[in-house]
Amino acid sequence: RNLFRGREDVYAVRWEAKNGRAGYSPACANEWEPNLCRKPCSKCGSRDYLPVTDTVIRSHLQGKQTVGIYPLLPDDTCFFLAADFDKKSWKNDVHAFVEVCQDLDVPVVVERSRSGNGGHVWLFFPGFCT
């Protein structure tokens, strides 16, 4: 939680539709509640976003649910960035990006995408990780 820090007042939950579409939506205490839930969440007057808790993170790490964080804070700052690479050249692009970061002494972490056909390069800002 020290590295992957973002907004604490809301997190996203991954969903997958029967037709194979997938995405993320804010976790809401009123989701699918009759007479309260009005999708989309951004236009719902009854939205009650759930905060990030240790229980939520533990559930994610145990593979029980897939969650995401909102890294951009209310003051327009963030603790990390992720660069997303895909298409046919993603491996070469990741390698070139990491090489430049190493030349500039910028520490990065590489992760393969869920699909296996892409990658993410994570940059964590020094002094922000406690």
LOKOLVO-618794 format. One record per atom (N, C-alpha, C): residue in three letters; z, x, y. Coordinates in steps of 0.2 Angstrom, whole numbers, plus 5000, padded with zeros to 4 digits. Atoms other than C-alpha are relative to their C-alpha. Layout:
BEGIN
ALAZXY;...
END
This chain:
BEGIN
ARG500050044994;ARG500050005000;ARG500050045006;ASN500049964994;ASN500250155012;ASN499350025002;LEU500749994999;LEU498350195010;LEU499649945002;PHE500450064999;PHE497550025009;PHE500449955004;ARG499650054995;ARG498449945024;ARG499549975004;GLY500450054996;GLY497749805034;GLY500549955003;ARG499650054997;ARG498349645041;ARG500549984994;GLU499550025005;GLU499949585032;GLU500149935000;ASP499950075000;ASP499849405037;ASP499549964996;VAL500550035003;VAL498349365027;VAL499650054995;TYR500449965004;TYR497349425012;TYR499449964997;ALA500650045003;ALA495749375003;ALA500150004992;VAL500050015007;VAL495549304985;VAL499250004998;ARG500750005003;ARG493949334975;ARG499949934996;TRP500250065003;TRP493049174969;TRP499350014997;GLU500750005003;GLU491549144958;GLU499949934998;ALA500350075001;ALA490548984957;ALA499750004993;LYS500350015007;LYS489848914941;LYS499350025000;ASN500649985000;ASN488148964947;ASN499950085001;GLY500049934999;GLY488649144948;GLY500150035006;ARG499949974994;ARG488849164966;ARG500850025001;ALA499349984999;ALA490449254971;ALA500150035007;GLY499849984993;GLY491349304987;GLY500850005000;TYR499350004999;TYR493049314995;TYR500249955005;SER499850054995;SER494049185005;SER500750015001;PRO499349994998;PRO495749195014;PRO500449964995;ALA499650045004;ALA497149145002;ALA500449955005;CYS499750054995;CYS497848985009;CYS500549954995;ALA499550045004;ALA499448885003;ALA499749935000;ASN500250075001;ASN498448725006;ASN499349994997;GLU500750005003;GLU496848764997;GLU500049954994;TRP500250055005;TRP496148614987;TRP500649945001;GLU499550054999;GLU497648504993;GLU499749945003;PRO500350064997;PRO497048324995;PRO500349985007;ASN499950024993;ASN497048265013;ASN500250065005;LEU499849944996;LEU497448445019;LEU499450055001;CYS500549955001;CYS496048565013;CYS499349975003;ARG500750024997;ARG494448555024;ARG499650075000;LYS500449945000;LYS493248695019;LYS499449995005;PRO499749935000;PRO492748815027;PRO500750015003;CYS499349984997;CYS494448885031;CYS500050015007;SER500049984993;SER493948945048;SER500049945004;LYS500150064996;LYS493648765053;LYS500649954998;CYS499550055003;CYS495148685044;CYS500750015005;GLY499450004996;GLY496648635055;GLY500650004996;SER499450005004;SER497848635040;SER500050074997;ARG499949945004;ARG497548815035;ARG500750035001;ASP499449975001;ASP499048905030;ASP500050074996;TYR500149945004;TYR498649085026;TYR500650034997;LEU499449975004;LEU499749175013;LEU500050085002;PRO499949934998;PRO500449345018;PRO499950054994;VAL500149955005;VAL500149505008;VAL500850024998;THR499349995002;THR501749534997;THR499950054994;ASP500049955006;ASP502149664983;ASP499849964994;THR500250045005;THR501949524971;THR499249994999;VAL500750015000;VAL500149494976;VAL499750074998;ILE500349935002;ILE499749684975;ILE500150014993;ARG499849995007;ARG500649694958;ARG499549964996;SER500550045003;SER499549554952;SER499350025000;HIS500749975000;HIS497949634958;HIS500050064996;LEU500049945004;LEU498449804950;LEU500049994993;GLN499950025007;GLN498849714934;GLN499349974997;GLY500750035002;GLY497049634934;GLY500149934999;LYS499950085001;LYS497749454935;LYS499649975005;GLN500450034995;GLN496849424951;GLN499650055004;THR500349954995;THR495649514963;THR500149985007;VAL499950014993;VAL496149524981;VAL499750055004;GLY500249954995;GLY495549604996;GLY500450005006;ILE499650004993;ILE496349655013;ILE499549995005;TYR500450004994;TYR495749625030;TYR500250075004;PRO499849944997;PRO495749805037;PRO500150005008;LEU500050004993;LEU495449765055;LEU500649965003;LEU499450034998;LEU497049735064;LEU499949965007;PRO500150044994;PRO497349615079;PRO499850045006;ASP500149964994;ASP497249765091;ASP499350044999;ASP500649975001;ASP495549815084;ASP500050074998;THR499949935003;THR496249975075;THR500049994993;CYS499950005007;CYS496250015057;CYS500250064997;PHE499849945003;PHE496950135045;PHE499550044995;PHE500549975005;PHE495450165034;PHE499349975002;LEU500750035000;LEU493550145033;LEU499750014993;ALA500449995006;ALA492450115018;ALA499350005002;ALA500750004999;ALA490650165018;ALA499749984993;ASP500350035006;ASP489550065006;ASP499350024998;PHE500749985001;PHE488050134997;PHE499849964994;ASP500350035005;ASP486850044986;ASP499350025000;LYS500849995001;LYS484950034982;LYS499950064995;LYS500249955005;LYS484050164971;LYS500350075002;SER499849934998;SER484650314981;SER500750015001;TRP499350004998;TRP486550274982;TRP500350064997;LYS499749945003;LYS487050424971;LYS499950065005;ASN500249954996;ASN486050544982;ASN500449995007;ASP499750024993;ASP486750454998;ASP500750025000;VAL499349995001;VAL488550464992;VAL500150085000;HIS499949925000;HIS488350654988;HIS499950035007;ALA500249984994;ALA487550685005;ALA500649995005;PHE499450034996;PHE488950585014;PHE500650054999;VAL499449965002;VAL490350675005;VAL499950075002;GLU500149934998;GLU489550845008;GLU500150015007;VAL499950004992;VAL489550815027;VAL500750005001;CYS499350014999;CYS491350755026;CYS500450074998;GLN499749945003;GLN491850915016;GLN499950055006;ASP500149954995;ASP490951025029;ASP500449995006;LEU499650024994;LEU491950935043;LEU500750004998;ASP499350015002;ASP493550945033;ASP500349935001;VAL499850075000;VAL493650755032;VAL500149984993;PRO499950025007;PRO494550705016;PRO499749934998;VAL500350065002;VAL493650565007;VAL500249994992;VAL499950025007;VAL493850464990;VAL499449964998;VAL500650045003;VAL492350404980;VAL500249954995;GLU499950055005;GLU492350244970;GLU499349974999;ARG500650035002;ARG490950164960;ARG500149925001;SER500050074998;SER490549984965;SER500149964993;ARG499950055006;ARG491049834953;ARG499450004996;SER500650015003;SER489249814949;SER499750064996;GLY500249935003;GLY489050004944;GLY499350025003;ASN500749984996;ASN487450014955;ASN500150015007;GLY499949994993;GLY488250074970;GLY500750045001;GLY499449975000;GLY489750164977;GLY500349995007;HIS499650014994;HIS491050164991;HIS500350075001;VAL499649944998;VAL491750315001;VAL500549985005;TRP499450024996;TRP493450295008;TRP500250055004;LEU499749954996;LEU494050385023;LEU500749975003;PHE499350024997;PHE495950375028;PHE500150045006;PHE499949974994;PHE496450415045;PHE500750045000;PRO499349965000;PRO497750565047;PRO500549975005;GLY499550024996;GLY499350515054;GLY500249935000;PHE499950075001;PHE499150335050;PHE500349984993;CYS499850015007;CYS499650355031;CYS500750025000;THR499349985001;THR501550355029;THR500349994993;
END
